[in-house]
Amino acid sequence: MNPVMFTVFKIDIRWYSVLILVGTLIGVYLLKREAKRFGMNWDFIFNLSFWTIVFGILGARLYYVIFNWSQYENDLLSIFKIWEGGLAIHGGILAGALTVYFYCKKAKANTLKIIDMALPSVIIAQAIGRWGNFFNSEAYGSVTSLTHLEKLHIPKFIIDGMYIDGVYRQPTFLYESIWCLLGFIILLVIRRNKYTKVGTITGTYLMWYSAGRFFIERMRTDSLMLGGFRVAQIISIILFVLGAILVMKNKRQGKFENLYNSDKDNNIRF
């Protein structure tokens, strides 16, 4: 696939960058709508989104570079070429969560509820961003056959794009994109349930994304490794357990306790 979408004044505009931008803008728009439903101040949401995105991208890049240091140690300037690919979502999640925590702590806001509000935006942005990997011909899976890909009934342009270095590859980017899209729908359904508790959306996200990523990661050929283990699978197990603990903890609470859609939160002004 051609990673360049178009060229302006000899500057290449890459699909990877454009799709990340599109996913980000859609995510911020959805968060703005949800914040408006609770009467939250837009300045607070905008500033929080801005810094979370900035540090999320830096965290995703740093995470990737650390586990691929041999690729960058002799060309340090290439560390800054994020438009060429090389963002690890788990690094972005960690850095983004820390940013939200410290920002909300300073503003004396309910951190977990803010994260609940933001995660549907995050997972739809992930679904869109994965297509950047497709155009960069990265994040693909093991060798497969044309017959197998045709049996999946996926569009021909995806099959053609999975013909890499003389062989067909599993479109793991597509599997994860679809998984994230399904997760987005599930989180929206949970969010609209009047008995959903603060933290349930976060717990569900951690469990859903981690379960899918764990199995999809097994198919990939470019996994970040720690010793003989795939880092993404290790992190996925940890995050899944944390999500399960959060959901189970909420189930022990009373039916009307700690509700995400509680009326008392609708007049929050930060």
C-alpha positions in Angstrom: 0.0 0.0 0.0 1.1 3.6 -0.6 1.4 5.2 2.8 1.2 8.7 1.3 -2.3 10.1 0.9 -1.2 13.1 -1.2 1.7 15.6 -1.5 1.5 19.3 -0.9 4.5 21.5 -1.7 6.7 18.5 -1.6 5.4 17.5 1.8 3.9 14.0 2.0 0.6 13.8 3.9 0.4 10.2 5.1 -2.7 8.2 5.7 -1.3 7.2 9.1 -1.3 10.8 10.4 -4.6 11.7 8.8 -6.4 8.7 10.2 -5.1 9.4 13.7 -6.2 13.0 13.4 -9.7 11.9 12.2 -10.0 9.4 15.0 -8.9 12.1 17.5 -11.3 14.7 16.3 -14.3 12.3 16.3 -13.3 11.2 19.8 -13.1 14.8 21.1 -16.5 15.5 19.5 -18.1 12.6 21.2 -16.6 13.5 24.5 -17.8 17.1 24.1 -21.4 15.8 23.5 -21.2 13.6 26.6 -19.8 16.5 28.7 -22.6 18.8 27.5 -25.1 16.2 28.7 -23.7 16.6 32.2 -23.4 20.4 32.0 -19.6 20.3 32.2 -17.5 23.3 31.3 -16.1 23.1 27.7 -12.8 24.8 28.7 -12.1 22.0 31.2 -12.9 19.3 28.7 -10.9 20.9 25.9 -7.8 21.5 28.0 -8.0 18.0 29.4 -8.4 16.5 25.9 -5.5 18.5 24.6 -3.0 17.5 27.2 -4.2 13.9 27.3 -3.8 13.6 23.5 -0.3 15.2 23.7 1.0 13.1 26.5 -0.8 10.0 25.1 1.0 10.3 21.8 4.3 10.9 23.6 3.7 7.9 25.8 2.8 5.7 22.9 5.9 6.7 21.0 8.2 6.4 24.1 6.8 2.9 24.9 7.4 1.8 21.3 10.9 3.2 21.1 12.0 1.6 24.5 11.0 -1.8 23.2 12.6 -1.2 19.8 15.7 0.7 20.9 18.0 -1.1 18.5 16.1 0.4 15.7 16.7 3.9 16.9 20.0 3.9 18.8 22.1 4.8 15.7 19.5 7.3 14.3 18.1 9.3 17.2 16.3 11.8 14.9 14.1 9.0 13.6 12.5 8.8 17.0 10.6 11.9 16.1 9.2 10.6 12.8 6.0 9.3 14.3 4.2 9.8 10.9 6.1 6.8 9.7 4.4 4.6 12.3 5.5 3.3 15.6 2.9 4.1 18.3 2.1 1.5 21.0 -1.4 1.9 22.3 -0.6 0.5 25.7 1.9 3.3 26.2 -0.7 5.8 25.1 -3.3 4.4 27.5 -0.9 4.6 30.4 0.3 8.1 29.7 -3.2 9.3 29.0 -4.6 7.8 32.2 -1.9 9.5 34.2 -2.6 12.8 32.6 -6.3 12.5 33.3 -5.6 11.5 36.9 -3.3 14.5 37.7 -5.4 17.0 35.7 -8.6 15.9 37.5 -6.9 15.8 40.9 -5.9 19.4 40.4 -9.4 20.4 39.3 -11.0 18.3 42.1 -13.0 16.4 39.5 -14.2 12.8 39.6 -11.3 11.1 37.8 -13.0 7.7 37.3 -16.2 9.3 35.9 -14.1 11.5 33.5 -12.3 8.3 32.3 -15.7 6.6 31.8 -16.9 9.5 29.7 -13.7 9.4 27.6 -13.3 5.7 26.9 -15.9 5.4 24.2 -14.0 8.1 22.4 -10.8 6.3 22.9 -11.9 3.0 21.5 -13.5 4.5 18.4 -10.3 6.4 17.8 -8.4 3.1 18.1 -10.7 1.5 15.5 -10.1 4.3 13.1 -6.4 4.6 13.8 -5.7 0.9 13.1 -6.3 1.7 9.4 -3.2 3.8 9.5 -1.3 0.5 10.1 -2.9 -0.9 6.9 -1.6 1.9 4.7 1.8 1.7 6.4 1.9 -2.1 5.8 2.5 -2.8 9.4 0.8 -4.6 12.4 0.0 -7.5 10.1 -0.2 -11.2 11.0 1.4 -14.4 10.0 1.5 -15.8 6.5 -1.8 -17.1 5.1 -3.2 -17.9 1.7 -5.3 -16.0 -0.8 -8.0 -18.6 -0.5 -8.3 -18.1 3.3 -8.6 -14.3 2.9 -11.2 -14.7 0.2 -13.2 -16.9 2.6 -13.3 -14.1 5.1 -15.4 -12.0 2.6 -13.3 -8.9 3.1 -12.9 -6.3 0.4 -10.5 -7.0 -2.4 -8.4 -3.8 -1.7 -7.7 -5.2 1.8 -6.7 -8.5 0.4 -4.4 -6.8 -2.1 -2.9 -4.7 0.7 -2.1 -7.8 2.7 0.2 -9.1 -0.1 3.4 -8.1 1.6 6.9 -9.2 0.6 5.6 -11.8 -1.8 3.1 -13.5 0.6 -0.3 -12.9 1.9 -0.7 -11.9 5.6 -3.4 -12.1 8.2 -5.1 -8.6 8.4 -4.7 -8.3 12.1 -5.2 -4.5 11.9 -8.7 -5.3 10.6 -9.5 -7.8 13.3 -8.6 -5.2 16.0 -10.4 -2.4 14.2 -13.6 -4.4 14.1 -13.1 -5.6 17.7 -12.8 -1.9 18.8 -15.8 -0.9 16.8 -17.9 -3.6 18.6 -16.5 -2.4 21.9 -17.5 1.1 21.1 -21.1 0.0 20.6 -21.1 -2.0 23.8 -19.7 0.9 25.8 -22.4 3.2 24.4 -25.1 0.7 25.4 -23.7 0.4 28.9 -23.4 4.2 29.2 -27.1 4.7 28.6 -28.2 2.2 31.2 -29.5 4.2 34.1 -28.1 1.7 36.6 -24.5 1.8 35.3 -22.1 2.7 38.0 -19.0 5.0 37.8 -16.1 2.7 36.8 -18.2 0.1 35.0 -17.4 1.6 31.6 -13.7 1.7 32.4 -13.7 -1.9 33.7 -15.6 -3.1 30.6 -13.2 -1.3 28.3 -10.2 -2.8 30.0 -11.7 -6.3 29.8 -13.0 -6.1 26.3 -10.0 -4.5 24.6 -7.5 -6.6 26.5 -9.3 -9.9 25.7 -9.3 -9.1 22.0 -5.8 -7.7 21.9 -4.4 -10.8 23.7 -5.6 -13.2 21.0 -5.0 -10.9 18.1 -1.4 -10.3 19.3 -0.7 -14.0 18.9 -1.2 -13.7 15.2 1.1 -10.7 14.8 4.7 -11.0 13.6 5.9 -7.6 14.8 5.1 -7.9 18.6 7.2 -5.9 21.1 9.0 -8.5 23.1 10.3 -8.8 26.6 12.5 -11.9 26.8 10.4 -14.6 25.2 7.1 -13.0 25.9 4.9 -10.6 24.0 4.7 -7.4 26.0 1.1 -6.6 24.7 -0.1 -10.0 26.0 1.4 -9.4 29.4 -0.1 -5.9 29.7 -3.4 -7.2 28.4 -3.6 -9.8 31.2 -2.9 -7.2 33.8 -5.4 -4.7 32.4 -8.1 -7.4 32.1 -7.7 -8.4 35.7 -7.9 -4.7 36.8 -11.0 -4.3 34.7 -12.6 -7.4 36.2 -11.8 -6.2 39.7 -13.4 -2.8 39.0 -16.6 -4.4 37.6 -16.9 -6.9 40.4 -16.4 -4.2 43.0 -19.2 -2.2 41.5 -21.5 -5.2 41.5 -21.2 -5.4 45.3 -22.6 -1.9 45.7 -26.3 -1.1 46.1 -28.4 -0.7 43.0 -28.7 3.1 43.4 -25.1 3.8 44.6 -22.4 5.5 42.6 -24.5 5.8 39.4 -22.8 7.2 36.3 -26.0 8.9 35.1 -26.9 10.2 38.6 -28.8 13.5 38.5 -26.6 15.0 41.1 -23.7 15.0 38.6 -25.6 16.8 35.9 -24.7 20.3 37.2 -21.0 19.8 37.6 -19.0 22.9 36.7 -15.3 22.6 36.7 
